[in-house]
Amino acid sequence: MGHVVATDRDVFDPELATLMDFSVSQEDGVHFMYVRHSARSGRFVESTFFTTKRLPLATYERAIGAHLRDAMVSQTGASSRASKARSR
């Protein structure tokens, strides 16, 4: 499952893509994210799981949300309750 993420200004490097990022949680099975260019002000972010059963849609939504929050924190240097909780 994936989402197109758009911004009001050009914030994405059109030369940069993330393929098969396995640094995400593996709690629900083999899991990776990828981020590809869709526009200078947008990206397509997808969460992929390899499992023996179909996962609820909410699992994908949570994974994409967490990935986007972590990306925002790393780009801005800001802290968030979610990233602090996961690092414990």
HTML snippet that shows the backbone in 3Dmol.js (N, CA, C, O; Angstrom):
<script src="https://3Dmol.org/build/3Dmol-min.js"></script>
<div id="view" style="width:600px;height:400px;position:relative"></div>
<script>
const pdb = `
ATOM      1  N   MET A   1       0.838  -1.163   0.000  1.00  0.00           N
ATOM      2  CA  MET A   1       0.000   0.000   0.000  1.00  0.00           C
ATOM      3  C   MET A   1       0.886   1.231   0.000  1.00  0.00           C
ATOM      4  O   MET A   1       1.966   1.223   0.592  1.00  0.00           O
ATOM      5  N   GLY A   2       0.440   2.281  -0.656  1.00  0.00           N
ATOM      6  CA  GLY A   2       1.246   3.491  -0.708  1.00  0.00           C
ATOM      7  C   GLY A   2       0.401   4.741  -0.704  1.00  0.00           C
ATOM      8  O   GLY A   2      -0.817   4.705  -0.875  1.00  0.00           O
ATOM      9  N   HIS A   3       1.093   5.853  -0.503  1.00  0.00           N
ATOM     10  CA  HIS A   3       0.462   7.173  -0.508  1.00  0.00           C
ATOM     11  C   HIS A   3       1.318   8.139  -1.310  1.00  0.00           C
ATOM     12  O   HIS A   3       2.546   8.057  -1.289  1.00  0.00           O
ATOM     13  N   VAL A   4       0.672   9.045  -2.010  1.00  0.00           N
ATOM     14  CA  VAL A   4       1.379  10.166  -2.604  1.00  0.00           C
ATOM     15  C   VAL A   4       1.407  11.255  -1.548  1.00  0.00           C
ATOM     16  O   VAL A   4       0.366  11.650  -1.024  1.00  0.00           O
ATOM     17  N   VAL A   5       2.599  11.735  -1.238  1.00  0.00           N
ATOM     18  CA  VAL A   5       2.782  12.780  -0.246  1.00  0.00           C
ATOM     19  C   VAL A   5       3.180  14.042  -0.987  1.00  0.00           C
ATOM     20  O   VAL A   5       4.190  14.062  -1.691  1.00  0.00           O
ATOM     21  N   ALA A   6       2.393  15.091  -0.832  1.00  0.00           N
ATOM     22  CA  ALA A   6       2.650  16.358  -1.517  1.00  0.00           C
ATOM     23  C   ALA A   6       2.920  17.456  -0.497  1.00  0.00           C
ATOM     24  O   ALA A   6       2.417  17.422   0.626  1.00  0.00           O
ATOM     25  N   THR A   7       3.722  18.427  -0.909  1.00  0.00           N
ATOM     26  CA  THR A   7       4.024  19.575  -0.063  1.00  0.00           C
ATOM     27  C   THR A   7       3.696  20.859  -0.821  1.00  0.00           C
ATOM     28  O   THR A   7       3.500  20.846  -2.036  1.00  0.00           O
ATOM     29  N   ASP A   8       3.639  21.953  -0.092  1.00  0.00           N
ATOM     30  CA  ASP A   8       3.333  23.246  -0.702  1.00  0.00           C
ATOM     31  C   ASP A   8       4.505  23.838  -1.468  1.00  0.00           C
ATOM     32  O   ASP A   8       4.329  24.753  -2.274  1.00  0.00           O
ATOM     33  N   ARG A   9       5.707  23.315  -1.217  1.00  0.00           N
ATOM     34  CA  ARG A   9       6.901  23.838  -1.887  1.00  0.00           C
ATOM     35  C   ARG A   9       7.808  22.683  -2.298  1.00  0.00           C
ATOM     36  O   ARG A   9       7.614  21.547  -1.865  1.00  0.00           O
ATOM     37  N   ASP A  10       8.782  22.975  -3.123  1.00  0.00           N
ATOM     38  CA  ASP A  10       9.717  21.946  -3.587  1.00  0.00           C
ATOM     39  C   ASP A  10      10.681  21.592  -2.457  1.00  0.00           C
ATOM     40  O   ASP A  10      11.581  22.368  -2.135  1.00  0.00           O
ATOM     41  N   VAL A  11      10.491  20.432  -1.865  1.00  0.00           N
ATOM     42  CA  VAL A  11      11.358  20.026  -0.756  1.00  0.00           C
ATOM     43  C   VAL A  11      12.090  18.720  -1.045  1.00  0.00           C
ATOM     44  O   VAL A  11      12.992  18.341  -0.298  1.00  0.00           O
ATOM     45  N   PHE A  12      11.717  18.038  -2.105  1.00  0.00           N
ATOM     46  CA  PHE A  12      12.307  16.742  -2.401  1.00  0.00           C
ATOM     47  C   PHE A  12      13.382  16.855  -3.474  1.00  0.00           C
ATOM     48  O   PHE A  12      13.226  17.599  -4.442  1.00  0.00           O
ATOM     49  N   ASP A  13      14.446  16.132  -3.302  1.00  0.00           N
ATOM     50  CA  ASP A  13      15.503  16.054  -4.302  1.00  0.00           C
ATOM     51  C   ASP A  13      15.044  15.094  -5.393  1.00  0.00           C
ATOM     52  O   ASP A  13      14.829  13.916  -5.107  1.00  0.00           O
ATOM     53  N   PRO A  14      14.884  15.557  -6.645  1.00  0.00           N
ATOM     54  CA  PRO A  14      14.385  14.681  -7.710  1.00  0.00           C
ATOM     55  C   PRO A  14      15.358  13.560  -8.076  1.00  0.00           C
ATOM     56  O   PRO A  14      14.983  12.613  -8.768  1.00  0.00           O
ATOM     57  N   GLU A  15      16.592  13.662  -7.619  1.00  0.00           N
ATOM     58  CA  GLU A  15      17.602  12.642  -7.907  1.00  0.00           C
ATOM     59  C   GLU A  15      17.654  11.545  -6.840  1.00  0.00           C
ATOM     60  O   GLU A  15      18.402  10.578  -6.982  1.00  0.00           O
ATOM     61  N   LEU A  16      16.869  11.690  -5.779  1.00  0.00           N
ATOM     62  CA  LEU A  16      16.960  10.779  -4.644  1.00  0.00           C
ATOM     63  C   LEU A  16      15.740   9.867  -4.565  1.00  0.00           C
ATOM     64  O   LEU A  16      14.602  10.327  -4.654  1.00  0.00           O
ATOM     65  N   ALA A  17      15.989   8.578  -4.398  1.00  0.00           N
ATOM     66  CA  ALA A  17      14.935   7.588  -4.171  1.00  0.00           C
ATOM     67  C   ALA A  17      15.426   6.636  -3.089  1.00  0.00           C
ATOM     68  O   ALA A  17      16.629   6.430  -2.934  1.00  0.00           O
ATOM     69  N   THR A  18      14.505   6.066  -2.353  1.00  0.00           N
ATOM     70  CA  THR A  18      14.845   5.062  -1.343  1.00  0.00           C
ATOM     71  C   THR A  18      14.213   3.752  -1.778  1.00  0.00           C
ATOM     72  O   THR A  18      12.993   3.653  -1.914  1.00  0.00           O
ATOM     73  N   LEU A  19      15.046   2.755  -1.993  1.00  0.00           N
ATOM     74  CA  LEU A  19      14.550   1.449  -2.430  1.00  0.00           C
ATOM     75  C   LEU A  19      14.803   0.403  -1.362  1.00  0.00           C
ATOM     76  O   LEU A  19      15.920   0.265  -0.864  1.00  0.00           O
ATOM     77  N   MET A  20      13.774  -0.320  -1.018  1.00  0.00           N
ATOM     78  CA  MET A  20      13.862  -1.444  -0.082  1.00  0.00           C
ATOM     79  C   MET A  20      14.583  -1.074   1.221  1.00  0.00           C
ATOM     80  O   MET A  20      15.616  -1.651   1.563  1.00  0.00           O
ATOM     81  N   ASP A  21      14.023  -0.116   1.922  1.00  0.00           N
ATOM     82  CA  ASP A  21      14.554   0.313   3.212  1.00  0.00           C
ATOM     83  C   ASP A  21      14.052  -0.646   4.285  1.00  0.00           C
ATOM     84  O   ASP A  21      12.897  -0.573   4.703  1.00  0.00           O
ATOM     85  N   PHE A  22      14.929  -1.544   4.726  1.00  0.00           N
ATOM     86  CA  PHE A  22      14.580  -2.546   5.733  1.00  0.00           C
ATOM     87  C   PHE A  22      14.811  -2.053   7.159  1.00  0.00           C
ATOM     88  O   PHE A  22      14.693  -2.833   8.104  1.00  0.00           O
ATOM     89  N   SER A  23      15.137  -0.776   7.329  1.00  0.00           N
ATOM     90  CA  SER A  23      15.403  -0.267   8.680  1.00  0.00           C
ATOM     91  C   SER A  23      14.118  -0.030   9.471  1.00  0.00           C
ATOM     92  O   SER A  23      14.170   0.439  10.608  1.00  0.00           O
ATOM     93  N   VAL A  24      12.980  -0.344   8.889  1.00  0.00           N
ATOM     94  CA  VAL A  24      11.685  -0.197   9.554  1.00  0.00           C
ATOM     95  C   VAL A  24      11.374  -1.434  10.397  1.00  0.00           C
ATOM     96  O   VAL A  24      12.073  -2.443  10.311  1.00  0.00           O
ATOM     97  N   SER A  25      10.338  -1.350  11.196  1.00  0.00           N
ATOM     98  CA  SER A  25       9.959  -2.465  12.068  1.00  0.00           C
ATOM     99  C   SER A  25       9.706  -3.743  11.265  1.00  0.00           C
ATOM    100  O   SER A  25       9.097  -3.709  10.195  1.00  0.00           O
ATOM    101  N   GLN A  26      10.181  -4.858  11.794  1.00  0.00           N
ATOM    102  CA  GLN A  26       9.966  -6.169  11.187  1.00  0.00           C
ATOM    103  C   GLN A  26       8.985  -6.997  12.029  1.00  0.00           C
ATOM    104  O   GLN A  26       8.875  -8.212  11.866  1.00  0.00           O
ATOM    105  N   GLU A  27       8.285  -6.313  12.923  1.00  0.00           N
ATOM    106  CA  GLU A  27       7.379  -6.959  13.878  1.00  0.00           C
ATOM    107  C   GLU A  27       6.271  -7.780  13.217  1.00  0.00           C
ATOM    108  O   GLU A  27       5.888  -8.828  13.736  1.00  0.00           O
ATOM    109  N   ASP A  28       5.752  -7.313  12.074  1.00  0.00           N
ATOM    110  CA  ASP A  28       4.629  -7.997  11.425  1.00  0.00           C
ATOM    111  C   ASP A  28       5.041  -8.860  10.240  1.00  0.00           C
ATOM    112  O   ASP A  28       4.187  -9.300   9.471  1.00  0.00           O
ATOM    113  N   GLY A  29       6.332  -9.104  10.084  1.00  0.00           N
ATOM    114  CA  GLY A  29       6.836  -9.892   8.963  1.00  0.00           C
ATOM    115  C   GLY A  29       7.943  -9.138   8.255  1.00  0.00           C
ATOM    116  O   GLY A  29       8.303  -8.031   8.656  1.00  0.00           O
ATOM    117  N   VAL A  30       8.484  -9.733   7.204  1.00  0.00           N
ATOM    118  CA  VAL A  30       9.523  -9.056   6.426  1.00  0.00           C
ATOM    119  C   VAL A  30       8.892  -7.798   5.835  1.00  0.00           C
ATOM    120  O   VAL A  30       7.873  -7.860   5.147  1.00  0.00           O
ATOM    121  N   HIS A  31       9.516  -6.661   6.116  1.00  0.00           N
ATOM    122  CA  HIS A  31       8.883  -5.372   5.795  1.00  0.00           C
ATOM    123  C   HIS A  31       9.929  -4.401   5.266  1.00  0.00           C
ATOM    124  O   HIS A  31      11.034  -4.309   5.799  1.00  0.00           O
ATOM    125  N   PHE A  32       9.569  -3.682   4.217  1.00  0.00           N
ATOM    126  CA  PHE A  32      10.421  -2.602   3.752  1.00  0.00           C
ATOM    127  C   PHE A  32       9.568  -1.473   3.201  1.00  0.00           C
ATOM    128  O   PHE A  32       8.396  -1.646   2.867  1.00  0.00           O
ATOM    129  N   MET A  33      10.199  -0.312   3.118  1.00  0.00           N
ATOM    130  CA  MET A  33       9.559   0.882   2.572  1.00  0.00           C
ATOM    131  C   MET A  33      10.320   1.289   1.328  1.00  0.00           C
ATOM    132  O   MET A  33      11.517   1.028   1.205  1.00  0.00           O
ATOM    133  N   TYR A  34       9.626   1.922   0.416  1.00  0.00           N
ATOM    134  CA  TYR A  34      10.343   2.609  -0.632  1.00  0.00           C
ATOM    135  C   TYR A  34       9.674   3.928  -0.920  1.00  0.00           C
ATOM    136  O   TYR A  34       8.465   4.095  -0.759  1.00  0.00           O
ATOM    137  N   VAL A  35      10.502   4.863  -1.355  1.00  0.00           N
ATOM    138  CA  VAL A  35      10.050   6.219  -1.644  1.00  0.00           C
ATOM    139  C   VAL A  35      10.564   6.566  -3.025  1.00  0.00           C
ATOM    140  O   VAL A  35      11.766   6.501  -3.285  1.00  0.00           O
ATOM    141  N   ARG A  36       9.652   6.936  -3.911  1.00  0.00           N
ATOM    142  CA  ARG A  36      10.086   7.297  -5.263  1.00  0.00           C
ATOM    143  C   ARG A  36       9.500   8.641  -5.661  1.00  0.00           C
ATOM    144  O   ARG A  36       8.485   9.091  -5.130  1.00  0.00           O
ATOM    145  N   HIS A  37      10.158   9.245  -6.588  1.00  0.00           N
ATOM    146  CA  HIS A  37       9.802  10.570  -7.099  1.00  0.00           C
ATOM    147  C   HIS A  37       8.439  10.527  -7.776  1.00  0.00           C
ATOM    148  O   HIS A  37       8.171   9.638  -8.585  1.00  0.00           O
ATOM    149  N   SER A  38       7.581  11.483  -7.449  1.00  0.00           N
ATOM    150  CA  SER A  38       6.340  11.651  -8.202  1.00  0.00           C
ATOM    151  C   SER A  38       6.228  13.086  -8.708  1.00  0.00           C
ATOM    152  O   SER A  38       5.550  13.346  -9.702  1.00  0.00           O
ATOM    153  N   ALA A  39       6.889  14.009  -8.030  1.00  0.00           N
ATOM    154  CA  ALA A  39       6.959  15.418  -8.439  1.00  0.00           C
ATOM    155  C   ALA A  39       7.976  16.090  -7.521  1.00  0.00           C
ATOM    156  O   ALA A  39       8.338  15.532  -6.486  1.00  0.00           O
ATOM    157  N   ARG A  40       8.440  17.287  -7.894  1.00  0.00           N
ATOM    158  CA  ARG A  40       9.398  17.976  -7.026  1.00  0.00           C
ATOM    159  C   ARG A  40       8.795  18.277  -5.664  1.00  0.00           C
ATOM    160  O   ARG A  40       9.508  18.377  -4.665  1.00  0.00           O
ATOM    161  N   SER A  41       7.497  18.418  -5.635  1.00  0.00           N
ATOM    162  CA  SER A  41       6.846  18.689  -4.355  1.00  0.00           C
ATOM    163  C   SER A  41       6.077  17.459  -3.857  1.00  0.00           C
ATOM    164  O   SER A  41       5.165  17.587  -3.040  1.00  0.00           O
ATOM    165  N   GLY A  42       6.441  16.276  -4.345  1.00  0.00           N
ATOM    166  CA  GLY A  42       5.737  15.078  -3.908  1.00  0.00           C
ATOM    167  C   GLY A  42       6.548  13.812  -4.062  1.00  0.00           C
ATOM    168  O   GLY A  42       7.509  13.748  -4.828  1.00  0.00           O
ATOM    169  N   ARG A  43       6.140  12.820  -3.323  1.00  0.00           N
ATOM    170  CA  ARG A  43       6.771  11.497  -3.362  1.00  0.00           C
ATOM    171  C   ARG A  43       5.689  10.434  -3.206  1.00  0.00           C
ATOM    172  O   ARG A  43       4.643  10.672  -2.603  1.00  0.00           O
ATOM    173  N   PHE A  44       5.964   9.260  -3.762  1.00  0.00           N
ATOM    174  CA  PHE A  44       5.117   8.098  -3.536  1.00  0.00           C
ATOM    175  C   PHE A  44       5.821   7.258  -2.486  1.00  0.00           C
ATOM    176  O   PHE A  44       6.962   6.843  -2.689  1.00  0.00           O
ATOM    177  N   VAL A  45       5.160   7.004  -1.374  1.00  0.00           N
ATOM    178  CA  VAL A  45       5.732   6.248  -0.262  1.00  0.00           C
ATOM    179  C   VAL A  45       4.942   4.953  -0.141  1.00  0.00           C
ATOM    180  O   VAL A  45       3.721   4.976   0.016  1.00  0.00           O
ATOM    181  N   GLU A  46       5.642   3.821  -0.214  1.00  0.00           N
ATOM    182  CA  GLU A  46       4.961   2.526  -0.140  1.00  0.00           C
ATOM    183  C   GLU A  46       5.547   1.657   0.951  1.00  0.00           C
ATOM    184  O   GLU A  46       6.757   1.631   1.178  1.00  0.00           O
ATOM    185  N   SER A  47       4.655   0.946   1.620  1.00  0.00           N
ATOM    186  CA  SER A  47       5.007  -0.029   2.644  1.00  0.00           C
ATOM    187  C   SER A  47       4.706  -1.417   2.080  1.00  0.00           C
ATOM    188  O   SER A  47       3.591  -1.690   1.634  1.00  0.00           O
ATOM    189  N   THR A  48       5.709  -2.284   2.108  1.00  0.00           N
ATOM    190  CA  THR A  48       5.553  -3.641   1.570  1.00  0.00           C
ATOM    191  C   THR A  48       5.880  -4.667   2.654  1.00  0.00           C
ATOM    192  O   THR A  48       6.912  -4.573   3.318  1.00  0.00           O
ATOM    193  N   PHE A  49       5.003  -5.633   2.822  1.00  0.00           N
ATOM    194  CA  PHE A  49       5.212  -6.730   3.773  1.00  0.00           C
ATOM    195  C   PHE A  49       5.198  -8.051   3.020  1.00  0.00           C
ATOM    196  O   PHE A  49       4.407  -8.237   2.095  1.00  0.00           O
ATOM    197  N   PHE A  50       6.073  -8.964   3.416  1.00  0.00           N
ATOM    198  CA  PHE A  50       6.006 -10.343   2.953  1.00  0.00           C
ATOM    199  C   PHE A  50       5.584 -11.177   4.157  1.00  0.00           C
ATOM    200  O   PHE A  50       6.345 -11.339   5.110  1.00  0.00           O
ATOM    201  N   THR A  51       4.369 -11.701   4.103  1.00  0.00           N
ATOM    202  CA  THR A  51       3.818 -12.468   5.217  1.00  0.00           C
ATOM    203  C   THR A  51       3.030 -13.655   4.669  1.00  0.00           C
ATOM    204  O   THR A  51       2.762 -13.738   3.470  1.00  0.00           O
ATOM    205  N   THR A  52       2.669 -14.557   5.551  1.00  0.00           N
ATOM    206  CA  THR A  52       1.855 -15.704   5.150  1.00  0.00           C
ATOM    207  C   THR A  52       0.366 -15.385   5.179  1.00  0.00           C
ATOM    208  O   THR A  52      -0.454 -16.156   4.681  1.00  0.00           O
ATOM    209  N   LYS A  53       0.019 -14.230   5.772  1.00  0.00           N
ATOM    210  CA  LYS A  53      -1.394 -13.829   5.826  1.00  0.00           C
ATOM    211  C   LYS A  53      -1.518 -12.358   5.428  1.00  0.00           C
ATOM    212  O   LYS A  53      -0.566 -11.586   5.539  1.00  0.00           O
ATOM    213  N   ARG A  54      -2.688 -11.997   4.973  1.00  0.00           N
ATOM    214  CA  ARG A  54      -2.950 -10.613   4.615  1.00  0.00           C
ATOM    215  C   ARG A  54      -3.066  -9.777   5.885  1.00  0.00           C
ATOM    216  O   ARG A  54      -3.782 -10.142   6.818  1.00  0.00           O
ATOM    217  N   LEU A  55      -2.364  -8.667   5.910  1.00  0.00           N
ATOM    218  CA  LEU A  55      -2.395  -7.789   7.080  1.00  0.00           C
ATOM    219  C   LEU A  55      -3.513  -6.760   6.954  1.00  0.00           C
ATOM    220  O   LEU A  55      -3.908  -6.399   5.846  1.00  0.00           O
ATOM    221  N   PRO A  56      -4.021  -6.290   8.093  1.00  0.00           N
ATOM    222  CA  PRO A  56      -5.051  -5.246   8.047  1.00  0.00           C
ATOM    223  C   PRO A  56      -4.494  -3.967   7.417  1.00  0.00           C
ATOM    224  O   PRO A  56      -3.311  -3.658   7.563  1.00  0.00           O
ATOM    225  N   LEU A  57      -5.337  -3.246   6.732  1.00  0.00           N
ATOM    226  CA  LEU A  57      -4.954  -1.992   6.103  1.00  0.00           C
ATOM    227  C   LEU A  57      -4.320  -1.030   7.109  1.00  0.00           C
ATOM    228  O   LEU A  57      -3.404  -0.285   6.762  1.00  0.00           O
ATOM    229  N   ALA A  58      -4.795  -1.045   8.332  1.00  0.00           N
ATOM    230  CA  ALA A  58      -4.272  -0.160   9.378  1.00  0.00           C
ATOM    231  C   ALA A  58      -2.786  -0.396   9.644  1.00  0.00           C
ATOM    232  O   ALA A  58      -2.079   0.534  10.032  1.00  0.00           O
ATOM    233  N   THR A  59      -2.303  -1.619   9.444  1.00  0.00           N
ATOM    234  CA  THR A  59      -0.886  -1.923   9.637  1.00  0.00           C
ATOM    235  C   THR A  59      -0.044  -1.136   8.650  1.00  0.00           C
ATOM    236  O   THR A  59       0.996  -0.587   9.015  1.00  0.00           O
ATOM    237  N   TYR A  60      -0.485  -1.077   7.405  1.00  0.00           N
ATOM    238  CA  TYR A  60       0.233  -0.324   6.372  1.00  0.00           C
ATOM    239  C   TYR A  60       0.174   1.177   6.669  1.00  0.00           C
ATOM    240  O   TYR A  60       1.169   1.888   6.532  1.00  0.00           O
ATOM    241  N   GLU A  61      -1.001   1.640   7.074  1.00  0.00           N
ATOM    242  CA  GLU A  61      -1.170   3.056   7.392  1.00  0.00           C
ATOM    243  C   GLU A  61      -0.234   3.478   8.516  1.00  0.00           C
ATOM    244  O   GLU A  61       0.409   4.524   8.434  1.00  0.00           O
ATOM    245  N   ARG A  62      -0.159   2.660   9.569  1.00  0.00           N
ATOM    246  CA  ARG A  62       0.733   2.970  10.691  1.00  0.00           C
ATOM    247  C   ARG A  62       2.189   2.988  10.244  1.00  0.00           C
ATOM    248  O   ARG A  62       2.954   3.867  10.643  1.00  0.00           O
ATOM    249  N   ALA A  63       2.570   2.025   9.421  1.00  0.00           N
ATOM    250  CA  ALA A  63       3.957   1.936   8.955  1.00  0.00           C
ATOM    251  C   ALA A  63       4.338   3.159   8.123  1.00  0.00           C
ATOM    252  O   ALA A  63       5.426   3.710   8.294  1.00  0.00           O
ATOM    253  N   ILE A  64       3.465   3.580   7.238  1.00  0.00           N
ATOM    254  CA  ILE A  64       3.740   4.757   6.401  1.00  0.00           C
ATOM    255  C   ILE A  64       3.800   6.010   7.273  1.00  0.00           C
ATOM    256  O   ILE A  64       4.690   6.843   7.103  1.00  0.00           O
ATOM    257  N   GLY A  65       2.864   6.143   8.196  1.00  0.00           N
ATOM    258  CA  GLY A  65       2.867   7.293   9.103  1.00  0.00           C
ATOM    259  C   GLY A  65       4.144   7.366   9.926  1.00  0.00           C
ATOM    260  O   GLY A  65       4.730   8.439  10.069  1.00  0.00           O
ATOM    261  N   ALA A  66       4.578   6.240  10.465  1.00  0.00           N
ATOM    262  CA  ALA A  66       5.805   6.208  11.263  1.00  0.00           C
ATOM    263  C   ALA A  66       7.012   6.567  10.409  1.00  0.00           C
ATOM    264  O   ALA A  66       7.889   7.309  10.849  1.00  0.00           O
ATOM    265  N   HIS A  67       7.057   6.046   9.196  1.00  0.00           N
ATOM    266  CA  HIS A  67       8.176   6.336   8.295  1.00  0.00           C
ATOM    267  C   HIS A  67       8.234   7.833   7.973  1.00  0.00           C
ATOM    268  O   HIS A  67       9.309   8.433   7.981  1.00  0.00           O
ATOM    269  N   LEU A  68       7.084   8.425   7.693  1.00  0.00           N
ATOM    270  CA  LEU A  68       7.045   9.857   7.380  1.00  0.00           C
ATOM    271  C   LEU A  68       7.430  10.704   8.590  1.00  0.00           C
ATOM    272  O   LEU A  68       8.158  11.687   8.451  1.00  0.00           O
ATOM    273  N   ARG A  69       6.947  10.331   9.775  1.00  0.00           N
ATOM    274  CA  ARG A  69       7.329  11.070  10.995  1.00  0.00           C
ATOM    275  C   ARG A  69       8.831  10.997  11.220  1.00  0.00           C
ATOM    276  O   ARG A  69       9.470  12.005  11.521  1.00  0.00           O
ATOM    277  N   ASP A  70       9.397   9.797  11.075  1.00  0.00           N
ATOM    278  CA  ASP A  70      10.835   9.630  11.266  1.00  0.00           C
ATOM    279  C   ASP A  70      11.625  10.445  10.248  1.00  0.00           C
ATOM    280  O   ASP A  70      12.652  11.034  10.587  1.00  0.00           O
ATOM    281  N   ALA A  71      11.155  10.482   9.008  1.00  0.00           N
ATOM    282  CA  ALA A  71      11.834  11.261   7.967  1.00  0.00           C
ATOM    283  C   ALA A  71      11.787  12.748   8.297  1.00  0.00           C
ATOM    284  O   ALA A  71      12.778  13.455   8.114  1.00  0.00           O
ATOM    285  N   MET A  72      10.647  13.224   8.781  1.00  0.00           N
ATOM    286  CA  MET A  72      10.517  14.645   9.138  1.00  0.00           C
ATOM    287  C   MET A  72      11.430  14.988  10.302  1.00  0.00           C
ATOM    288  O   MET A  72      12.064  16.043  10.310  1.00  0.00           O
ATOM    289  N   VAL A  73      11.499  14.104  11.282  1.00  0.00           N
ATOM    290  CA  VAL A  73      12.356  14.340  12.443  1.00  0.00           C
ATOM    291  C   VAL A  73      13.815  14.386  12.010  1.00  0.00           C
ATOM    292  O   VAL A  73      14.560  15.256  12.460  1.00  0.00           O
ATOM    293  N   SER A  74      14.237  13.468  11.148  1.00  0.00           N
ATOM    294  CA  SER A  74      15.638  13.444  10.740  1.00  0.00           C
ATOM    295  C   SER A  74      15.986  14.646   9.864  1.00  0.00           C
ATOM    296  O   SER A  74      17.116  15.131   9.923  1.00  0.00           O
ATOM    297  N   GLN A  75      15.052  15.137   9.058  1.00  0.00           N
ATOM    298  CA  GLN A  75      15.321  16.296   8.204  1.00  0.00           C
ATOM    299  C   GLN A  75      15.323  17.602   8.976  1.00  0.00           C
ATOM    300  O   GLN A  75      16.091  18.507   8.649  1.00  0.00           O
ATOM    301  N   THR A  76      14.487  17.718   9.986  1.00  0.00           N
ATOM    302  CA  THR A  76      14.357  18.987  10.702  1.00  0.00           C
ATOM    303  C   THR A  76      15.164  19.023  11.992  1.00  0.00           C
ATOM    304  O   THR A  76      15.405  20.096  12.546  1.00  0.00           O
ATOM    305  N   GLY A  77      15.582  17.856  12.473  1.00  0.00           N
ATOM    306  CA  GLY A  77      16.286  17.803  13.740  1.00  0.00           C
ATOM    307  C   GLY A  77      15.342  17.934  14.925  1.00  0.00           C
ATOM    308  O   GLY A  77      15.779  18.017  16.073  1.00  0.00           O
ATOM    309  N   ALA A  78      14.043  17.953  14.640  1.00  0.00           N
ATOM    310  CA  ALA A  78      13.041  18.082  15.706  1.00  0.00           C
ATOM    311  C   ALA A  78      12.898  16.757  16.432  1.00  0.00           C
ATOM    312  O   ALA A  78      13.320  15.714  15.931  1.00  0.00           O
ATOM    313  N   SER A  79      12.318  16.803  17.582  1.00  0.00           N
ATOM    314  CA  SER A  79      12.045  15.571  18.306  1.00  0.00           C
ATOM    315  C   SER A  79      10.552  15.320  18.282  1.00  0.00           C
ATOM    316  O   SER A  79       9.751  16.241  18.120  1.00  0.00           O
ATOM    317  N   SER A  80      10.195  14.067  18.443  1.00  0.00           N
ATOM    318  CA  SER A  80       8.779  13.730  18.524  1.00  0.00           C
ATOM    319  C   SER A  80       8.598  12.649  19.565  1.00  0.00           C
ATOM    320  O   SER A  80       9.504  11.851  19.811  1.00  0.00           O
ATOM    321  N   ARG A  81       7.434  12.623  20.171  1.00  0.00           N
ATOM    322  CA  ARG A  81       7.124  11.608  21.165  1.00  0.00           C
ATOM    323  C   ARG A  81       7.227  10.219  20.551  1.00  0.00           C
ATOM    324  O   ARG A  81       7.708   9.290  21.199  1.00  0.00           O
ATOM    325  N   ALA A  82       6.775  10.068  19.297  1.00  0.00           N
ATOM    326  CA  ALA A  82       6.789   8.753  18.642  1.00  0.00           C
ATOM    327  C   ALA A  82       8.203   8.250  18.444  1.00  0.00           C
ATOM    328  O   ALA A  82       8.485   7.085  18.721  1.00  0.00           O
ATOM    329  N   SER A  83       9.096   9.101  17.971  1.00  0.00           N
ATOM    330  CA  SER A  83      10.462   8.632  17.729  1.00  0.00           C
ATOM    331  C   SER A  83      11.183   8.339  19.040  1.00  0.00           C
ATOM    332  O   SER A  83      11.984   7.407  19.103  1.00  0.00           O
ATOM    333  N   LYS A  84      10.916   9.113  20.082  1.00  0.00           N
ATOM    334  CA  LYS A  84      11.543   8.862  21.385  1.00  0.00           C
ATOM    335  C   LYS A  84      11.043   7.547  21.966  1.00  0.00           C
ATOM    336  O   LYS A  84      11.829   6.800  22.549  1.00  0.00           O
ATOM    337  N   ALA A  85       9.757   7.246  21.820  1.00  0.00           N
ATOM    338  CA  ALA A  85       9.202   6.012  22.366  1.00  0.00           C
ATOM    339  C   ALA A  85       9.803   4.800  21.665  1.00  0.00           C
ATOM    340  O   ALA A  85      10.081   3.794  22.319  1.00  0.00           O
ATOM    341  N   ARG A  86      10.011   4.871  20.351  1.00  0.00           N
ATOM    342  CA  ARG A  86      10.564   3.737  19.620  1.00  0.00           C
ATOM    343  C   ARG A  86      12.032   3.503  19.941  1.00  0.00           C
ATOM    344  O   ARG A  86      12.523   2.382  19.807  1.00  0.00           O
ATOM    345  N   SER A  87      12.737   4.541  20.363  1.00  0.00           N
ATOM    346  CA  SER A  87      14.163   4.383  20.612  1.00  0.00           C
ATOM    347  C   SER A  87      14.463   3.786  21.978  1.00  0.00           C
ATOM    348  O   SER A  87      15.616   3.470  22.271  1.00  0.00           O
ATOM    349  N   ARG A  88      13.451   3.625  22.816  1.00  0.00           N
ATOM    350  CA  ARG A  88      13.671   3.067  24.167  1.00  0.00           C
ATOM    351  C   ARG A  88      13.850   1.584  24.133  1.00  0.00           C
ATOM    352  O   ARG A  88      14.044   0.961  25.177  1.00  0.00           O
TER     353      ARG A  88
END
`;
const viewer = $3Dmol.createViewer("view");
viewer.addModel(pdb, "pdb");
viewer.setStyle({}, {cartoon: {color: "spectrum"}});
viewer.zoomTo();
viewer.render();
</script>
